[in-house]
Amino acid sequence: MEASIEMYLDQQSRKESQRVVSEMVDSCFNACIYNFRTRKIDPKEKLCLYQCTDKYFRHATKSGRIMTEQQLLMKDAAAASAPSQ
């Protein structure tokens, strides 16, 4: 049972990571890319993309840390409430 919970949490974590990256790409592209007349990204667009992606990665790192802490707390609570053998 514990293994299936861990597998589920791992799967949810991966899905969340994919969602965050997809959201980041959409959001940063829409916010930063405005010049479609050339194939190159201009310096202002590059700076905007850097700042935007940095913000998302910092958020994802913090969220991941909190999620891991919550998973450990849930695991500890489950272990504490399990009957002793």
Stockholm file with secondary structure:
# STOCKHOLM 1.0

chainA/1-85         MEASIEMYLDQQSRKESQRVVSEMVDSCFNACIYNFRTRKIDPKEKLCLYQCTDKYFRHATKSGRIMTEQQLLMKDAAAASAPSQ
#=GR chainA/1-85 SS CHHHHHHHHHHHHHHHHHHHHHHHHHHHHHHHCCCCSSSSCCHHHHHHHHHHHHHHHHHHHHHHHHHHHHHHHHHHHHHHHSCCC
#=GC SS_cons        CHHHHHHHHHHHHHHHHHHHHHHHHHHHHHHHCCCCSSSSCCHHHHHHHHHHHHHHHHHHHHHHHHHHHHHHHHHHHHHHHSCCC
//
